């Protein structure tokens, strides 16, 4: 039986413009500790939908994991703005904590 990663790689192979398949593949790759491979798929989702908070959070976390703090910061700031606007309290708290660790002050 194919792994989740293999399942979503096959789906993305058939429909490369499907952002839900890309997002699911990125999540599966992240779960397999393949962060660098997941990142472009999260970034694809970020580029496709300006109001999609989760890919921004996960791309930001992936960048942090890869030691790319300065690249992570704007994505996490965008995600925080979306969390506030969309009234997602748990992600808002998490993002404020992440950004505080990066030396960012939030209102």
N, C-alpha and C positions, 0 to 999 in steps of 0.2 A: 504494500500500500504506500503510495507516495506521501511524503511529508507535506505539511502545510505550505512550506516554502516552495516545494516542487509543484504543488497544485496551483499556487498563485503565479509562479513563473510561467506555467503553461497557459494560464488565462491571460496574463499580460502579453505573452507571445502572440496570442490570437487577437487580442484587442489592446494594443499598446496605448491608446488614448483614453482608456477607461480609468478614471481617477480612483474609483472604488477598488478596482483590482490592484492598482498601483499602491494604494494605501494599505490594503491587506497584505500585499507582498512585503512592503516595508516593515510592517508590524511583525510578520513572520521572520524576516531576516534579523530584525532586532532581537527577537526572542531567541534566535540561534546565535546570538553574539556576533552578528555580521553587520555591525553598525555602519561601517564605511560603505557597504553595498546597499544598505537601506536608505542612506541619506539622499541619493539622487531621486528616489521614488517619493520620499517625503517632499523634496523640493519641487518635484513635478506637481504634486497636489497643491502646494502653496501657490505656485504660479497659476494654477487653473481656477482657484476659487478664493476670492479676496476675503470671504467671511467664514472660512473654514478654520476654526481654532485649533483642532487637534493636530493636524499636520505641522502647524507652526510650533506647537509645544514639543512634539516628538522630534522634529528636525532640530530645534534648539537644544534639546537634551542630547541628541546624537552628536551635535557639534561640540557640546561641552565634554561629552565622553571622549571625543577625538582631540581634546585640548585646544579647540578653536573658539575660545571664549568671546573674542570680539565679533566673530561672525554669528555667534549664538544670540548675542544681546538684542539686536534689532528684531529677530524672529520672536523672542520671548516677550519683548515690548509690544509687538503687534498682537501676540496671543493674549497678553494681559488686557489690552484695549478691547479685544473681542470678548474676552471673558466678562469684563465689566459691562459692556454694551448688551451682551446676551444674557446677563445675570446668572453666570455660572460661578457660584461662590467657591466651591472646592478648588477648581482650577485657578481661580483668582488668587486664593491664599497660597497655593503652591507656586504660582508664578511670582508673586510678590517675594516669597522666600528665596527663590532662585535668583531673582534680580538683585535682591539685597546682598546675596553672596557675591554677586558680580560688581558690587559697589554702586548699584543704581538705586536712587531714591525714588519712591513712588508716592503719589499723593493719596 
